[in-house]
Amino acid sequence: MKIIKFKAENIKKLKAVEITPDGNIVKITGKNEQGKTTVLDAIWWALGGTKDIQDQPLRAGQSEGKIELNLGELTVTRTFSAKNGGTLVIKREGSRAPLNGPQGILDDLMGKFTFDPMAFYKADRKKQVEILLGIVDLKPDVEKLEKLAGYKPRKTDPIELINEVYEYIFNERTVVNRDLEKTKAKLESLPKGVTETKPVVTVELIAEKEKLEKINQGYEERRTALNKEKEAIDSLKTEIATLENQLTEKKKQLSIQEKTFGLLSDEVSLLIDMDLTEIKEKIATADETNTKAKQWEDQEKVMVDLIEYQQESDHLTGKLEEIKKYKAELINKAKFPVPGLDFGNGGVMYQGLPLEQASGTARLKVSMAIGMALNPKLRIIQIDEANSIDSEHMKVIEQMAAENDFQIWMTLTDESGQVGVYIEDGEIKNG
């Protein structure tokens, strides 16, 4: 459904204007402040509810005004009065009686009629997100996002809310990963090839050594005693040789001494010196052993830290994946007006890439496609202040309008009077 005829009287800057569109492109031209944009406003006021109409829609000094749109199947007439506000009447073709519930009929017909493709085309990435959010129904589960993040997000905008949660968890993971990398570096700095080694107590080893030395000292005293006994025997033998008169007594003494010597000799023959080699080696290597034990202990602690940081990093990575998955679910459920549109990286994405990275022609086609998708029944699109559109892009608009059977109403600042419908002082001055 398109506009077959447009009429407006005493509306804003318009005095009396009647336009019968010819073709898919309707250009409203003229100097500034002559009523061009009022034509677009009047179309919207005729179709939209009273909430969309300015507080003073009437031309200055006038008490009544009217807008009439012939849409082929329907005729929409909205009147304005300084006294009683105004009325809306809709008649179906071939019927004289007005239809009941006229605004409800228009609401069902219009969709998002106010979408301006060029406004979307020219907007920065943040504004594009804002515009698209106004026509796409995204309702994130705030409780689910709070649970994932472990804190209460502050943003209320759906995409900013999801991005805030994602950024919060991403920053958490960054901190953990920083500790993880430090721990890995610490592990790399430790000596290689360290095996499990138990520390030794040097004091205990020294005490053991002293104990064994004391035993050996006792053995040495026994040997000294044996030597003394031998010396005594030798002395006695000498005395026997020199003191024959004391032979008998000395023989008795000799017998006793020999028995003592025999006992000591038997005892000493059984003695085996304690081997100090092992204890000396342990004492000599105690520092090295304890160094290895400390290295093993340090390595064990670092390995525990490494495992904990890795687990925390993996846990946070899992949360980030949940956020991505949930965002994808929301976007998949959302009814985007054009296939391939998406939100990401704080802007509007198209076919997996930021929309601003697309060519100007591609962005214009997307903008036009959005406008057309939003108005499937009332096939009208408005473009205000279209002077910035170059000839190449104008051809794109004309081609898309023709291919999709859409009517494009646009305003242009032009003083020649040779382009489109020329408005001057609220009236048509050409054609």
C-alpha positions as CSV (number, residue, x, y, z in Angstrom):
1,M,0.0,0.0,0.0
2,K,1.4,3.4,-1.1
3,I,0.2,7.0,-1.2
4,I,-1.9,7.7,-4.3
5,K,-2.5,11.3,-3.3
6,F,-1.4,13.6,-0.5
7,K,-3.3,16.8,0.6
8,A,-2.6,19.2,3.4
9,E,-4.1,22.5,4.4
10,N,-2.9,24.9,7.1
11,I,-0.5,22.3,8.6
12,K,2.6,23.8,10.2
13,K,4.3,25.7,7.3
14,L,1.9,24.4,4.6
15,K,-0.9,26.5,3.3
16,A,-2.5,24.2,0.7
17,V,-0.6,21.4,-0.9
18,E,-1.7,18.5,-3.1
19,I,0.7,15.9,-4.4
20,T,0.0,13.0,-6.7
21,P,3.2,10.9,-6.7
22,D,4.5,9.7,-10.0
23,G,6.9,6.8,-9.7
24,N,8.8,5.3,-6.7
25,I,10.8,8.4,-5.8
26,V,8.9,11.5,-4.5
27,K,11.3,14.5,-4.2
28,I,10.1,17.5,-2.2
29,T,12.4,20.4,-3.0
30,G,12.8,24.1,-2.2
31,K,14.7,26.5,0.0
32,N,15.1,26.0,3.7
33,E,12.1,26.8,6.0
34,Q,9.6,26.7,3.2
35,G,7.6,23.6,4.3
36,K,9.5,20.6,2.7
37,T,9.9,18.7,6.0
38,T,6.3,19.5,7.0
39,V,5.2,17.3,4.1
40,L,7.0,14.3,5.7
41,D,5.7,15.3,9.1
42,A,2.1,15.6,7.8
43,I,2.3,12.1,6.3
44,W,3.4,10.7,9.7
45,W,0.8,12.8,11.7
46,A,-1.9,11.5,9.5
47,L,-0.9,7.9,10.1
48,G,0.5,8.0,13.6
49,G,-1.4,8.4,16.9
50,T,-2.0,11.7,18.5
51,K,1.1,11.2,20.8
52,D,3.3,11.7,17.7
53,I,1.8,15.0,16.6
54,Q,3.4,18.3,17.7
55,D,1.7,20.5,20.2
56,Q,0.9,23.1,17.6
57,P,0.3,21.3,14.2
58,L,-1.7,24.2,12.7
59,R,-0.2,26.9,10.5
60,A,0.3,30.2,12.4
61,G,-2.9,32.2,12.6
62,Q,-5.2,29.4,11.4
63,S,-7.9,27.7,13.5
64,E,-8.4,24.6,11.4
65,G,-6.3,22.3,9.3
66,K,-6.5,19.0,7.5
67,I,-4.4,16.2,6.1
68,E,-5.7,13.6,3.7
69,L,-3.9,10.6,2.4
70,N,-5.4,8.4,-0.4
71,L,-3.7,5.0,0.1
72,G,-5.7,3.3,-2.6
73,E,-7.6,0.8,-0.5
74,L,-8.1,3.4,2.3
75,T,-8.5,7.1,2.6
76,V,-7.2,8.6,5.8
77,T,-8.4,12.1,6.8
78,R,-7.1,13.8,10.0
79,T,-8.5,17.2,10.9
80,F,-7.1,19.7,13.4
81,S,-9.0,22.3,15.3
82,A,-7.7,25.0,17.7
83,K,-11.0,24.5,19.6
84,N,-11.6,20.8,19.9
85,G,-8.3,19.1,19.0
86,G,-9.1,17.1,15.9
87,T,-10.6,13.9,14.4
88,L,-9.4,10.9,12.4
89,V,-11.6,9.3,9.8
90,I,-10.7,6.3,7.6
91,K,-12.9,5.1,4.7
92,R,-12.4,2.0,2.7
93,E,-12.6,2.2,-1.1
94,G,-16.1,1.8,-2.4
95,S,-17.7,2.5,1.0
96,R,-19.0,5.8,2.3
97,A,-19.3,4.8,5.9
98,P,-16.1,5.5,8.0
99,L,-14.4,2.4,9.6
100,N,-14.6,1.8,13.3
101,G,-11.4,2.0,15.4
102,P,-9.5,4.0,12.8
103,Q,-6.2,4.4,14.8
104,G,-6.1,0.6,15.4
105,I,-6.3,0.0,11.7
106,L,-3.4,2.4,11.1
107,D,-1.3,0.9,13.9
108,D,-1.7,-2.5,12.4
109,L,-0.8,-1.1,9.0
110,M,2.3,1.0,9.8
111,G,4.9,-1.0,11.6
112,K,8.0,1.2,12.2
113,F,7.1,3.9,9.6
114,T,9.4,6.5,11.2
115,F,12.6,4.7,10.4
116,D,14.8,7.0,8.3
117,P,17.4,4.9,6.3
118,M,19.7,7.8,5.9
119,A,19.6,8.7,9.6
120,F,20.7,5.2,10.3
121,Y,23.3,5.2,7.5
122,K,24.9,8.4,8.8
123,A,24.7,7.6,12.5
124,D,27.8,6.5,14.5
125,R,28.1,2.9,15.7
126,K,26.5,3.8,19.2
127,K,23.6,5.6,17.6
128,Q,23.0,2.7,15.2
129,V,22.8,0.3,18.1
130,E,20.3,2.7,19.8
131,I,18.2,2.9,16.6
132,L,18.2,-0.8,16.0
133,L,17.4,-1.6,19.6
134,G,14.3,0.6,19.2
135,I,13.0,-1.9,16.6
136,V,14.4,-5.2,17.8
137,D,13.0,-6.8,20.9
138,L,15.9,-7.9,23.1
139,K,15.1,-8.8,26.7
140,P,18.1,-10.3,28.5
141,D,17.6,-12.4,31.7
142,V,19.2,-10.0,34.2
143,E,19.2,-12.6,37.0
144,K,21.0,-15.1,34.8
145,L,23.7,-12.5,33.9
146,E,24.0,-11.5,37.6
147,K,24.6,-15.1,38.5
148,L,27.2,-15.6,35.7
149,A,29.1,-12.4,36.7
150,G,28.8,-12.8,40.4
151,Y,27.8,-9.1,40.9
152,K,24.9,-6.7,40.0
153,P,25.4,-5.0,36.6
154,R,24.6,-1.3,36.4
155,K,23.7,-0.9,32.8
156,T,20.0,-1.1,31.7
157,D,20.5,-1.1,27.9
158,P,20.3,-4.8,26.8
159,I,23.5,-4.8,24.7
160,E,25.4,-2.6,27.1
161,L,24.2,-4.9,30.0
162,I,25.5,-8.0,28.3
163,N,28.7,-6.3,27.3
164,E,29.2,-5.0,30.8
165,V,28.9,-8.5,32.2
166,Y,31.2,-9.9,29.5
167,E,33.8,-7.2,30.2
168,Y,33.6,-7.7,34.0
169,I,34.3,-11.5,33.6
170,F,36.9,-10.8,30.9
171,N,38.8,-8.5,33.3
172,E,38.6,-11.1,36.0
173,R,40.1,-13.7,33.7
174,T,42.8,-11.2,32.7
175,V,43.9,-10.8,36.3
176,V,43.9,-14.6,36.8
177,N,45.8,-15.2,33.5
178,R,48.4,-12.6,34.6
179,D,49.0,-14.6,37.8
180,L,49.0,-17.8,35.7
181,E,51.7,-16.4,33.4
182,K,53.8,-15.3,36.4
183,T,53.5,-18.7,38.0
184,K,54.5,-20.4,34.7
185,A,57.6,-18.1,34.6
186,K,58.4,-18.9,38.2
187,L,58.2,-22.6,37.4
188,E,60.5,-22.1,34.4
189,S,63.1,-20.3,36.6
190,L,63.4,-23.2,39.0
191,P,66.3,-25.7,38.5
192,K,65.4,-28.5,36.0
193,G,65.5,-32.2,36.7
194,V,64.7,-31.9,40.4
195,T,63.4,-35.1,41.9
196,E,61.6,-35.6,45.2
197,T,64.2,-35.3,48.0
198,K,63.5,-35.4,51.7
199,P,65.4,-32.9,53.9
200,V,67.9,-34.1,56.5
201,V,68.7,-32.7,59.9
202,T,72.4,-31.9,60.1
203,V,72.4,-31.7,63.9
204,E,71.1,-35.2,64.1
205,L,73.7,-36.5,61.7
206,I,76.5,-34.8,63.7
207,A,75.1,-36.3,67.0
208,E,75.1,-39.7,65.3
209,K,78.7,-39.2,64.2
210,E,79.8,-38.2,67.7
211,K,78.1,-41.3,69.1
212,L,80.0,-43.5,66.7
213,E,83.3,-41.7,67.4
214,K,82.7,-42.2,71.2
215,I,82.3,-45.9,70.5
216,N,85.5,-46.0,68.5
217,Q,87.2,-44.0,71.2
218,G,86.3,-46.8,73.7
219,Y,87.6,-49.4,71.3
220,E,90.9,-47.4,71.1
221,E,91.1,-47.3,74.9
222,R,90.8,-51.1,74.9
223,R,93.7,-51.4,72.4
224,T,95.8,-49.0,74.6
225,A,95.0,-51.2,77.6
226,L,96.1,-54.2,75.6
227,N,99.4,-52.6,74.7
228,K,100.0,-51.6,78.3
229,E,99.4,-55.2,79.4
230,K,101.9,-56.4,76.9
231,E,104.4,-53.9,78.2
232,A,103.8,-55.1,81.7
233,I,104.5,-58.7,80.6
234,D,107.7,-57.6,79.0
235,S,108.7,-55.8,82.1
236,L,108.0,-58.8,84.3
237,K,110.0,-61.1,82.0
238,T,112.9,-58.8,82.4
239,E,112.4,-58.8,86.2
240,I,112.3,-62.6,86.1
241,A,115.6,-62.7,84.3
242,T,117.2,-60.3,86.7
243,L,115.3,-61.3,89.8
244,E,115.5,-65.1,90.1
245,N,114.9,-64.9,93.7
246,Q,111.5,-63.4,93.1
247,L,110.7,-66.0,90.4
248,T,108.0,-67.9,92.2
249,E,106.1,-64.8,93.1
250,K,106.5,-63.3,89.8
251,K,105.3,-66.5,88.0
252,K,102.1,-66.2,90.0
253,Q,101.8,-62.6,88.9
254,L,102.6,-63.7,85.4
255,S,99.9,-66.3,85.4
256,I,97.4,-63.8,86.5
257,Q,98.5,-61.2,84.0
258,E,98.4,-63.8,81.2
259,K,94.9,-64.7,82.1
260,T,93.9,-61.1,82.1
261,F,95.7,-60.6,78.8
262,G,93.9,-63.6,77.3
263,L,90.5,-62.3,78.3
264,L,91.3,-58.8,76.9
265,S,92.9,-60.3,73.8
266,D,89.8,-62.4,73.1
267,E,87.6,-59.3,73.6
268,V,89.7,-57.1,71.5
269,S,89.9,-59.7,68.7
270,L,86.2,-59.5,68.4
271,L,86.0,-55.7,68.1
272,I,85.2,-54.2,64.6
273,D,85.7,-50.4,64.1
274,M,82.5,-48.6,63.1
275,D,82.4,-47.4,59.5
276,L,82.3,-43.6,59.4
277,T,82.2,-43.4,55.6
278,E,78.4,-43.2,55.2
279,I,77.8,-40.7,58.1
280,K,80.7,-38.5,56.8
281,E,79.2,-38.6,53.3
282,K,75.7,-37.7,54.6
283,I,77.2,-34.8,56.6
284,A,79.2,-33.6,53.6
285,T,76.2,-33.7,51.3
286,A,73.6,-32.5,53.9
287,D,73.5,-28.9,52.5
288,E,73.2,-30.2,48.9
289,T,70.4,-32.6,50.0
290,N,68.6,-29.9,51.8
291,T,68.9,-27.6,48.8
292,K,67.3,-30.2,46.6
293,A,64.6,-30.8,49.2
294,K,63.9,-27.0,49.3
295,Q,63.8,-26.9,45.5
296,W,61.4,-29.8,45.4
297,E,59.2,-28.1,48.0
298,D,59.2,-24.8,46.0
299,Q,58.4,-26.7,42.8
300,E,55.5,-28.5,44.5
301,K,54.0,-25.1,45.8
302,V,54.4,-23.5,42.3
303,M,52.7,-26.5,40.7
304,V,49.8,-26.2,43.1
305,D,49.5,-22.5,42.3
306,L,49.7,-23.2,38.6
307,I,46.9,-25.8,38.8
308,E,44.7,-23.4,40.8
309,Y,45.3,-20.4,38.4
310,Q,44.7,-22.6,35.4
311,Q,41.4,-24.0,36.9
312,E,40.2,-20.5,37.7
313,S,41.2,-19.2,34.2
314,D,39.3,-22.2,32.6
315,H,36.3,-21.5,34.9
316,L,36.2,-17.8,33.9
317,T,36.7,-18.8,30.2
318,G,33.7,-21.1,30.6
319,K,31.7,-18.1,31.9
320,L,32.7,-16.0,29.0
321,E,31.6,-18.8,26.6
322,E,28.2,-18.9,28.5
323,I,27.8,-15.1,28.0
324,K,28.6,-15.5,24.3
325,K,26.2,-18.4,24.0
326,Y,23.5,-16.6,25.9
327,K,24.0,-13.4,23.8
328,A,23.8,-15.5,20.6
329,E,20.6,-17.2,21.9
330,L,19.0,-13.7,22.5
331,I,20.1,-12.5,19.1
332,N,18.8,-15.7,17.4
333,K,15.5,-15.2,19.1
334,A,15.3,-11.5,18.2
335,K,13.6,-10.7,15.0
336,F,16.1,-8.6,13.1
337,P,14.5,-6.8,10.1
338,V,17.4,-7.9,7.8
339,P,19.1,-11.3,7.8
340,G,22.8,-11.1,8.8
341,L,22.3,-8.2,11.2
342,D,23.7,-8.6,14.7
343,F,25.0,-6.7,17.7
344,G,28.7,-7.1,18.7
345,N,31.7,-5.1,19.9
346,G,29.5,-2.2,20.9
347,G,28.1,-1.7,17.4
348,V,25.9,-3.2,14.7
349,M,27.3,-6.2,12.8
350,Y,26.4,-7.3,9.3
351,Q,27.4,-10.7,8.0
352,G,30.0,-11.1,10.8
353,L,31.7,-7.8,10.4
354,P,31.2,-4.3,11.9
355,L,28.7,-2.4,9.7
356,E,31.0,0.7,9.6
357,Q,33.6,-1.5,7.8
358,A,31.2,-2.2,5.0
359,S,31.3,-0.1,1.8
360,G,29.0,3.0,1.6
361,T,26.8,1.2,-0.9
362,A,26.5,-1.9,1.3
363,R,25.6,0.2,4.4
364,L,23.0,2.1,2.3
365,K,21.5,-1.1,1.1
366,V,21.3,-2.5,4.6
367,S,19.7,0.8,5.9
368,M,17.2,0.7,3.0
369,A,16.5,-3.0,3.6
370,I,15.8,-2.3,7.3
371,G,13.3,0.4,6.4
372,M,11.6,-1.8,3.9
373,A,11.4,-4.8,6.2
374,L,9.8,-2.7,8.9
375,N,7.0,-1.5,6.6
376,P,5.8,-4.6,4.8
377,K,2.2,-3.3,4.4
378,L,2.5,0.5,4.1
379,R,5.3,0.5,1.5
380,I,6.5,4.1,2.3
381,I,9.9,5.3,3.4
382,Q,10.8,8.9,4.4
383,I,14.3,10.4,3.9
384,D,14.7,14.0,5.3
385,E,17.5,16.3,4.0
386,A,18.7,13.9,1.3
387,N,21.2,16.4,-0.2
388,S,24.2,14.4,1.1
389,I,23.2,11.4,-1.1
390,D,25.5,11.3,-4.2
391,S,24.3,10.2,-7.6
392,E,25.7,6.6,-7.2
393,H,23.8,6.1,-3.9
394,M,20.7,7.8,-5.3
395,K,20.7,5.1,-8.0
396,V,20.9,2.4,-5.3
397,I,17.8,3.9,-3.6
398,E,15.9,4.2,-6.8
399,Q,16.8,0.6,-7.8
400,M,15.8,-0.8,-4.4
401,A,12.6,1.2,-4.4
402,A,11.7,-0.2,-7.9
403,E,12.7,-3.7,-7.2
404,N,10.7,-3.9,-3.9
405,D,7.8,-1.7,-5.1
406,F,8.4,1.0,-2.4
407,Q,7.6,4.7,-2.4
408,I,10.4,6.9,-1.2
409,W,9.5,10.4,0.0
410,M,12.5,12.6,0.4
411,T,13.3,16.3,0.9
412,L,16.1,18.2,-0.9
413,T,17.3,21.7,-0.6
414,D,17.1,22.9,-4.2
415,E,16.3,26.4,-5.5
416,S,16.0,25.7,-9.2
417,G,12.4,24.8,-9.2
418,Q,13.2,22.1,-11.8
419,V,13.5,19.1,-9.4
420,G,10.6,17.2,-7.9
421,V,7.7,19.0,-6.1
422,Y,9.0,22.6,-5.4
423,I,7.6,24.1,-2.2
424,E,7.8,27.9,-1.6
425,D,6.1,29.6,1.4
426,G,4.0,26.5,2.1
427,E,2.7,26.1,-1.5
428,I,3.7,24.2,-4.6
429,K,5.2,26.5,-7.2
430,N,5.9,24.2,-10.1
431,G,4.2,21.5,-12.1
